[in-house]
Amino acid sequence: MITKELFEKLDFNKGNGLIPVVVQDAKTKEVLMQAYANCQAVENTLKTGKATYWSRSRNELWVKGETSGHTQKIVSVSTDCDYDSLLYVVEQTGPACHTGEYSCFFNKML
């Protein structure tokens, strides 16, 4: 898990209080989704072990799978070299995408 020292380095300012979160399946290594988190969402994720994000459309915190049952149990949390994005490695239950696809990245462009 991310240490307190690393948490304090996170740069939420570049994203107007939000930081992008890339989510990866712990077993398959597949990228499942990308979302945003504010400071409270990251704190909740680290505290509960449940992936928590900030909904830009609803302007509120949301825990992945709270209504759908398609949960994300945190295996690890890492930050990039600039401390302005996060990687959540998760144990995914059910599809990660709201469309019903396992991954949100199913629209191949090349």
Chimera marker file (.cmm) of the C-alpha trace (Angstrom):
<marker_set name="trace">
<marker id="1" x="0.000" y="0.000" z="0.000" r="1" g="1" b="0" radius="0.5"/>
<marker id="2" x="0.975" y="3.609" z="-0.387" r="1" g="1" b="0" radius="0.5"/>
<marker id="3" x="2.792" y="5.113" z="2.583" r="1" g="1" b="0" radius="0.5"/>
<marker id="4" x="1.786" y="8.294" z="4.405" r="1" g="1" b="0" radius="0.5"/>
<marker id="5" x="4.893" y="9.995" z="2.986" r="1" g="1" b="0" radius="0.5"/>
<marker id="6" x="3.847" y="9.125" z="-0.572" r="1" g="1" b="0" radius="0.5"/>
<marker id="7" x="0.227" y="10.089" z="0.109" r="1" g="1" b="0" radius="0.5"/>
<marker id="8" x="1.334" y="13.577" z="1.129" r="1" g="1" b="0" radius="0.5"/>
<marker id="9" x="3.223" y="13.945" z="-2.182" r="1" g="1" b="0" radius="0.5"/>
<marker id="10" x="0.131" y="13.286" z="-4.304" r="1" g="1" b="0" radius="0.5"/>
<marker id="11" x="-0.540" y="16.263" z="-6.578" r="1" g="1" b="0" radius="0.5"/>
<marker id="12" x="-4.275" y="16.882" z="-6.764" r="1" g="1" b="0" radius="0.5"/>
<marker id="13" x="-3.716" y="20.449" z="-8.023" r="1" g="1" b="0" radius="0.5"/>
<marker id="14" x="-3.045" y="19.533" z="-11.670" r="1" g="1" b="0" radius="0.5"/>
<marker id="15" x="-6.562" y="18.088" z="-11.956" r="1" g="1" b="0" radius="0.5"/>
<marker id="16" x="-8.479" y="20.744" z="-10.012" r="1" g="1" b="0" radius="0.5"/>
<marker id="17" x="-8.578" y="18.578" z="-6.904" r="1" g="1" b="0" radius="0.5"/>
<marker id="18" x="-8.806" y="15.272" z="-8.766" r="1" g="1" b="0" radius="0.5"/>
<marker id="19" x="-6.210" y="12.688" z="-9.678" r="1" g="1" b="0" radius="0.5"/>
<marker id="20" x="-6.641" y="10.085" z="-12.442" r="1" g="1" b="0" radius="0.5"/>
<marker id="21" x="-6.732" y="6.457" z="-11.368" r="1" g="1" b="0" radius="0.5"/>
<marker id="22" x="-5.918" y="3.616" z="-13.762" r="1" g="1" b="0" radius="0.5"/>
<marker id="23" x="-7.347" y="0.285" z="-12.619" r="1" g="1" b="0" radius="0.5"/>
<marker id="24" x="-5.682" y="-3.023" z="-13.460" r="1" g="1" b="0" radius="0.5"/>
<marker id="25" x="-6.834" y="-6.604" z="-12.822" r="1" g="1" b="0" radius="0.5"/>
<marker id="26" x="-4.415" y="-8.329" z="-10.424" r="1" g="1" b="0" radius="0.5"/>
<marker id="27" x="-4.762" y="-11.736" z="-12.117" r="1" g="1" b="0" radius="0.5"/>
<marker id="28" x="-4.910" y="-10.922" z="-15.837" r="1" g="1" b="0" radius="0.5"/>
<marker id="29" x="-2.987" y="-7.606" z="-15.735" r="1" g="1" b="0" radius="0.5"/>
<marker id="30" x="-5.675" y="-6.206" z="-18.057" r="1" g="1" b="0" radius="0.5"/>
<marker id="31" x="-6.442" y="-2.492" z="-17.736" r="1" g="1" b="0" radius="0.5"/>
<marker id="32" x="-10.061" y="-2.354" z="-16.599" r="1" g="1" b="0" radius="0.5"/>
<marker id="33" x="-10.961" y="1.302" z="-16.361" r="1" g="1" b="0" radius="0.5"/>
<marker id="34" x="-9.836" y="4.835" z="-15.640" r="1" g="1" b="0" radius="0.5"/>
<marker id="35" x="-11.581" y="7.077" z="-13.149" r="1" g="1" b="0" radius="0.5"/>
<marker id="36" x="-10.853" y="10.055" z="-10.903" r="1" g="1" b="0" radius="0.5"/>
<marker id="37" x="-10.357" y="10.390" z="-7.173" r="1" g="1" b="0" radius="0.5"/>
<marker id="38" x="-10.174" y="13.317" z="-4.831" r="1" g="1" b="0" radius="0.5"/>
<marker id="39" x="-8.201" y="13.259" z="-1.584" r="1" g="1" b="0" radius="0.5"/>
<marker id="40" x="-11.106" y="11.785" z="0.384" r="1" g="1" b="0" radius="0.5"/>
<marker id="41" x="-11.670" y="9.025" z="-2.189" r="1" g="1" b="0" radius="0.5"/>
<marker id="42" x="-8.012" y="7.982" z="-1.981" r="1" g="1" b="0" radius="0.5"/>
<marker id="43" x="-8.115" y="8.073" z="1.816" r="1" g="1" b="0" radius="0.5"/>
<marker id="44" x="-11.259" y="5.905" z="1.823" r="1" g="1" b="0" radius="0.5"/>
<marker id="45" x="-9.685" y="3.467" z="-0.650" r="1" g="1" b="0" radius="0.5"/>
<marker id="46" x="-6.602" y="3.069" z="1.528" r="1" g="1" b="0" radius="0.5"/>
<marker id="47" x="-8.649" y="2.763" z="4.718" r="1" g="1" b="0" radius="0.5"/>
<marker id="48" x="-11.312" y="0.310" z="3.503" r="1" g="1" b="0" radius="0.5"/>
<marker id="49" x="-9.527" y="-1.637" z="0.767" r="1" g="1" b="0" radius="0.5"/>
<marker id="50" x="-12.485" y="-0.914" z="-1.536" r="1" g="1" b="0" radius="0.5"/>
<marker id="51" x="-11.903" y="1.153" z="-4.677" r="1" g="1" b="0" radius="0.5"/>
<marker id="52" x="-13.500" y="4.543" z="-4.109" r="1" g="1" b="0" radius="0.5"/>
<marker id="53" x="-13.706" y="7.301" z="-6.718" r="1" g="1" b="0" radius="0.5"/>
<marker id="54" x="-15.099" y="10.783" z="-7.289" r="1" g="1" b="0" radius="0.5"/>
<marker id="55" x="-18.011" y="10.974" z="-9.701" r="1" g="1" b="0" radius="0.5"/>
<marker id="56" x="-17.613" y="14.108" z="-11.782" r="1" g="1" b="0" radius="0.5"/>
<marker id="57" x="-21.150" y="13.802" z="-13.154" r="1" g="1" b="0" radius="0.5"/>
<marker id="58" x="-22.850" y="13.248" z="-9.784" r="1" g="1" b="0" radius="0.5"/>
<marker id="59" x="-20.366" y="15.341" z="-7.809" r="1" g="1" b="0" radius="0.5"/>
<marker id="60" x="-20.033" y="12.707" z="-5.077" r="1" g="1" b="0" radius="0.5"/>
<marker id="61" x="-17.904" y="9.819" z="-3.841" r="1" g="1" b="0" radius="0.5"/>
<marker id="62" x="-18.747" y="6.349" z="-5.121" r="1" g="1" b="0" radius="0.5"/>
<marker id="63" x="-17.509" y="2.928" z="-4.132" r="1" g="1" b="0" radius="0.5"/>
<marker id="64" x="-17.125" y="0.620" z="-7.126" r="1" g="1" b="0" radius="0.5"/>
<marker id="65" x="-19.781" y="-2.080" z="-6.974" r="1" g="1" b="0" radius="0.5"/>
<marker id="66" x="-21.844" y="-0.466" z="-4.241" r="1" g="1" b="0" radius="0.5"/>
<marker id="67" x="-24.991" y="-0.733" z="-6.360" r="1" g="1" b="0" radius="0.5"/>
<marker id="68" x="-23.970" y="-3.201" z="-9.105" r="1" g="1" b="0" radius="0.5"/>
<marker id="69" x="-22.151" y="-5.753" z="-6.950" r="1" g="1" b="0" radius="0.5"/>
<marker id="70" x="-19.178" y="-5.548" z="-9.355" r="1" g="1" b="0" radius="0.5"/>
<marker id="71" x="-16.647" y="-4.747" z="-6.665" r="1" g="1" b="0" radius="0.5"/>
<marker id="72" x="-12.954" y="-3.944" z="-6.740" r="1" g="1" b="0" radius="0.5"/>
<marker id="73" x="-10.906" y="-5.185" z="-3.798" r="1" g="1" b="0" radius="0.5"/>
<marker id="74" x="-7.604" y="-3.323" z="-3.595" r="1" g="1" b="0" radius="0.5"/>
<marker id="75" x="-4.458" y="-5.440" z="-3.911" r="1" g="1" b="0" radius="0.5"/>
<marker id="76" x="-2.044" y="-2.521" z="-4.242" r="1" g="1" b="0" radius="0.5"/>
<marker id="77" x="-1.953" y="1.216" z="-4.838" r="1" g="1" b="0" radius="0.5"/>
<marker id="78" x="0.974" y="2.911" z="-6.586" r="1" g="1" b="0" radius="0.5"/>
<marker id="79" x="1.704" y="6.429" z="-7.744" r="1" g="1" b="0" radius="0.5"/>
<marker id="80" x="3.553" y="7.452" z="-10.865" r="1" g="1" b="0" radius="0.5"/>
<marker id="81" x="6.903" y="9.266" z="-10.832" r="1" g="1" b="0" radius="0.5"/>
<marker id="82" x="5.260" y="12.724" z="-10.796" r="1" g="1" b="0" radius="0.5"/>
<marker id="83" x="2.757" y="11.852" z="-8.051" r="1" g="1" b="0" radius="0.5"/>
<marker id="84" x="-0.121" y="13.014" z="-10.249" r="1" g="1" b="0" radius="0.5"/>
<marker id="85" x="-1.787" y="9.707" z="-11.121" r="1" g="1" b="0" radius="0.5"/>
<marker id="86" x="-2.478" y="6.417" z="-9.385" r="1" g="1" b="0" radius="0.5"/>
<marker id="87" x="-2.607" y="2.747" z="-10.289" r="1" g="1" b="0" radius="0.5"/>
<marker id="88" x="-5.050" y="0.550" z="-8.401" r="1" g="1" b="0" radius="0.5"/>
<marker id="89" x="-4.391" y="-3.158" z="-8.825" r="1" g="1" b="0" radius="0.5"/>
<marker id="90" x="-7.611" y="-4.929" z="-7.884" r="1" g="1" b="0" radius="0.5"/>
<marker id="91" x="-9.436" y="-8.202" z="-7.560" r="1" g="1" b="0" radius="0.5"/>
<marker id="92" x="-12.384" y="-7.509" z="-9.838" r="1" g="1" b="0" radius="0.5"/>
<marker id="93" x="-15.775" y="-9.136" z="-9.251" r="1" g="1" b="0" radius="0.5"/>
<marker id="94" x="-17.928" y="-9.073" z="-12.385" r="1" g="1" b="0" radius="0.5"/>
<marker id="95" x="-17.498" y="-6.564" z="-15.200" r="1" g="1" b="0" radius="0.5"/>
<marker id="96" x="-15.678" y="-3.301" z="-14.519" r="1" g="1" b="0" radius="0.5"/>
<marker id="97" x="-17.480" y="-1.347" z="-17.235" r="1" g="1" b="0" radius="0.5"/>
<marker id="98" x="-20.987" y="0.055" z="-16.793" r="1" g="1" b="0" radius="0.5"/>
<marker id="99" x="-21.802" y="-1.321" z="-20.287" r="1" g="1" b="0" radius="0.5"/>
<marker id="100" x="-21.388" y="-4.884" z="-19.019" r="1" g="1" b="0" radius="0.5"/>
<marker id="101" x="-18.008" y="-5.403" z="-20.691" r="1" g="1" b="0" radius="0.5"/>
<marker id="102" x="-15.271" y="-6.771" z="-18.449" r="1" g="1" b="0" radius="0.5"/>
<marker id="103" x="-12.960" y="-3.851" z="-19.303" r="1" g="1" b="0" radius="0.5"/>
<marker id="104" x="-13.915" y="-0.341" z="-20.368" r="1" g="1" b="0" radius="0.5"/>
<marker id="105" x="-11.221" y="-0.556" z="-23.047" r="1" g="1" b="0" radius="0.5"/>
<marker id="106" x="-13.031" y="-2.704" z="-25.602" r="1" g="1" b="0" radius="0.5"/>
<marker id="107" x="-13.281" y="-0.142" z="-28.458" r="1" g="1" b="0" radius="0.5"/>
<marker id="108" x="-10.214" y="-1.040" z="-30.537" r="1" g="1" b="0" radius="0.5"/>
<marker id="109" x="-8.917" y="1.804" z="-32.680" r="1" g="1" b="0" radius="0.5"/>
<marker id="110" x="-5.851" y="0.106" z="-34.161" r="1" g="1" b="0" radius="0.5"/>
<link id1="1" id2="2" r="1" g="1" b="0" radius="0.2"/>
<link id1="2" id2="3" r="1" g="1" b="0" radius="0.2"/>
<link id1="3" id2="4" r="1" g="1" b="0" radius="0.2"/>
<link id1="4" id2="5" r="1" g="1" b="0" radius="0.2"/>
<link id1="5" id2="6" r="1" g="1" b="0" radius="0.2"/>
<link id1="6" id2="7" r="1" g="1" b="0" radius="0.2"/>
<link id1="7" id2="8" r="1" g="1" b="0" radius="0.2"/>
<link id1="8" id2="9" r="1" g="1" b="0" radius="0.2"/>
<link id1="9" id2="10" r="1" g="1" b="0" radius="0.2"/>
<link id1="10" id2="11" r="1" g="1" b="0" radius="0.2"/>
<link id1="11" id2="12" r="1" g="1" b="0" radius="0.2"/>
<link id1="12" id2="13" r="1" g="1" b="0" radius="0.2"/>
<link id1="13" id2="14" r="1" g="1" b="0" radius="0.2"/>
<link id1="14" id2="15" r="1" g="1" b="0" radius="0.2"/>
<link id1="15" id2="16" r="1" g="1" b="0" radius="0.2"/>
<link id1="16" id2="17" r="1" g="1" b="0" radius="0.2"/>
<link id1="17" id2="18" r="1" g="1" b="0" radius="0.2"/>
<link id1="18" id2="19" r="1" g="1" b="0" radius="0.2"/>
<link id1="19" id2="20" r="1" g="1" b="0" radius="0.2"/>
<link id1="20" id2="21" r="1" g="1" b="0" radius="0.2"/>
<link id1="21" id2="22" r="1" g="1" b="0" radius="0.2"/>
<link id1="22" id2="23" r="1" g="1" b="0" radius="0.2"/>
<link id1="23" id2="24" r="1" g="1" b="0" radius="0.2"/>
<link id1="24" id2="25" r="1" g="1" b="0" radius="0.2"/>
<link id1="25" id2="26" r="1" g="1" b="0" radius="0.2"/>
<link id1="26" id2="27" r="1" g="1" b="0" radius="0.2"/>
<link id1="27" id2="28" r="1" g="1" b="0" radius="0.2"/>
<link id1="28" id2="29" r="1" g="1" b="0" radius="0.2"/>
<link id1="29" id2="30" r="1" g="1" b="0" radius="0.2"/>
<link id1="30" id2="31" r="1" g="1" b="0" radius="0.2"/>
<link id1="31" id2="32" r="1" g="1" b="0" radius="0.2"/>
<link id1="32" id2="33" r="1" g="1" b="0" radius="0.2"/>
<link id1="33" id2="34" r="1" g="1" b="0" radius="0.2"/>
<link id1="34" id2="35" r="1" g="1" b="0" radius="0.2"/>
<link id1="35" id2="36" r="1" g="1" b="0" radius="0.2"/>
<link id1="36" id2="37" r="1" g="1" b="0" radius="0.2"/>
<link id1="37" id2="38" r="1" g="1" b="0" radius="0.2"/>
<link id1="38" id2="39" r="1" g="1" b="0" radius="0.2"/>
<link id1="39" id2="40" r="1" g="1" b="0" radius="0.2"/>
<link id1="40" id2="41" r="1" g="1" b="0" radius="0.2"/>
<link id1="41" id2="42" r="1" g="1" b="0" radius="0.2"/>
<link id1="42" id2="43" r="1" g="1" b="0" radius="0.2"/>
<link id1="43" id2="44" r="1" g="1" b="0" radius="0.2"/>
<link id1="44" id2="45" r="1" g="1" b="0" radius="0.2"/>
<link id1="45" id2="46" r="1" g="1" b="0" radius="0.2"/>
<link id1="46" id2="47" r="1" g="1" b="0" radius="0.2"/>
<link id1="47" id2="48" r="1" g="1" b="0" radius="0.2"/>
<link id1="48" id2="49" r="1" g="1" b="0" radius="0.2"/>
<link id1="49" id2="50" r="1" g="1" b="0" radius="0.2"/>
<link id1="50" id2="51" r="1" g="1" b="0" radius="0.2"/>
<link id1="51" id2="52" r="1" g="1" b="0" radius="0.2"/>
<link id1="52" id2="53" r="1" g="1" b="0" radius="0.2"/>
<link id1="53" id2="54" r="1" g="1" b="0" radius="0.2"/>
<link id1="54" id2="55" r="1" g="1" b="0" radius="0.2"/>
<link id1="55" id2="56" r="1" g="1" b="0" radius="0.2"/>
<link id1="56" id2="57" r="1" g="1" b="0" radius="0.2"/>
<link id1="57" id2="58" r="1" g="1" b="0" radius="0.2"/>
<link id1="58" id2="59" r="1" g="1" b="0" radius="0.2"/>
<link id1="59" id2="60" r="1" g="1" b="0" radius="0.2"/>
<link id1="60" id2="61" r="1" g="1" b="0" radius="0.2"/>
<link id1="61" id2="62" r="1" g="1" b="0" radius="0.2"/>
<link id1="62" id2="63" r="1" g="1" b="0" radius="0.2"/>
<link id1="63" id2="64" r="1" g="1" b="0" radius="0.2"/>
<link id1="64" id2="65" r="1" g="1" b="0" radius="0.2"/>
<link id1="65" id2="66" r="1" g="1" b="0" radius="0.2"/>
<link id1="66" id2="67" r="1" g="1" b="0" radius="0.2"/>
<link id1="67" id2="68" r="1" g="1" b="0" radius="0.2"/>
<link id1="68" id2="69" r="1" g="1" b="0" radius="0.2"/>
<link id1="69" id2="70" r="1" g="1" b="0" radius="0.2"/>
<link id1="70" id2="71" r="1" g="1" b="0" radius="0.2"/>
<link id1="71" id2="72" r="1" g="1" b="0" radius="0.2"/>
<link id1="72" id2="73" r="1" g="1" b="0" radius="0.2"/>
<link id1="73" id2="74" r="1" g="1" b="0" radius="0.2"/>
<link id1="74" id2="75" r="1" g="1" b="0" radius="0.2"/>
<link id1="75" id2="76" r="1" g="1" b="0" radius="0.2"/>
<link id1="76" id2="77" r="1" g="1" b="0" radius="0.2"/>
<link id1="77" id2="78" r="1" g="1" b="0" radius="0.2"/>
<link id1="78" id2="79" r="1" g="1" b="0" radius="0.2"/>
<link id1="79" id2="80" r="1" g="1" b="0" radius="0.2"/>
<link id1="80" id2="81" r="1" g="1" b="0" radius="0.2"/>
<link id1="81" id2="82" r="1" g="1" b="0" radius="0.2"/>
<link id1="82" id2="83" r="1" g="1" b="0" radius="0.2"/>
<link id1="83" id2="84" r="1" g="1" b="0" radius="0.2"/>
<link id1="84" id2="85" r="1" g="1" b="0" radius="0.2"/>
<link id1="85" id2="86" r="1" g="1" b="0" radius="0.2"/>
<link id1="86" id2="87" r="1" g="1" b="0" radius="0.2"/>
<link id1="87" id2="88" r="1" g="1" b="0" radius="0.2"/>
<link id1="88" id2="89" r="1" g="1" b="0" radius="0.2"/>
<link id1="89" id2="90" r="1" g="1" b="0" radius="0.2"/>
<link id1="90" id2="91" r="1" g="1" b="0" radius="0.2"/>
<link id1="91" id2="92" r="1" g="1" b="0" radius="0.2"/>
<link id1="92" id2="93" r="1" g="1" b="0" radius="0.2"/>
<link id1="93" id2="94" r="1" g="1" b="0" radius="0.2"/>
<link id1="94" id2="95" r="1" g="1" b="0" radius="0.2"/>
<link id1="95" id2="96" r="1" g="1" b="0" radius="0.2"/>
<link id1="96" id2="97" r="1" g="1" b="0" radius="0.2"/>
<link id1="97" id2="98" r="1" g="1" b="0" radius="0.2"/>
<link id1="98" id2="99" r="1" g="1" b="0" radius="0.2"/>
<link id1="99" id2="100" r="1" g="1" b="0" radius="0.2"/>
<link id1="100" id2="101" r="1" g="1" b="0" radius="0.2"/>
<link id1="101" id2="102" r="1" g="1" b="0" radius="0.2"/>
<link id1="102" id2="103" r="1" g="1" b="0" radius="0.2"/>
<link id1="103" id2="104" r="1" g="1" b="0" radius="0.2"/>
<link id1="104" id2="105" r="1" g="1" b="0" radius="0.2"/>
<link id1="105" id2="106" r="1" g="1" b="0" radius="0.2"/>
<link id1="106" id2="107" r="1" g="1" b="0" radius="0.2"/>
<link id1="107" id2="108" r="1" g="1" b="0" radius="0.2"/>
<link id1="108" id2="109" r="1" g="1" b="0" radius="0.2"/>
<link id1="109" id2="110" r="1" g="1" b="0" radius="0.2"/>
</marker_set>
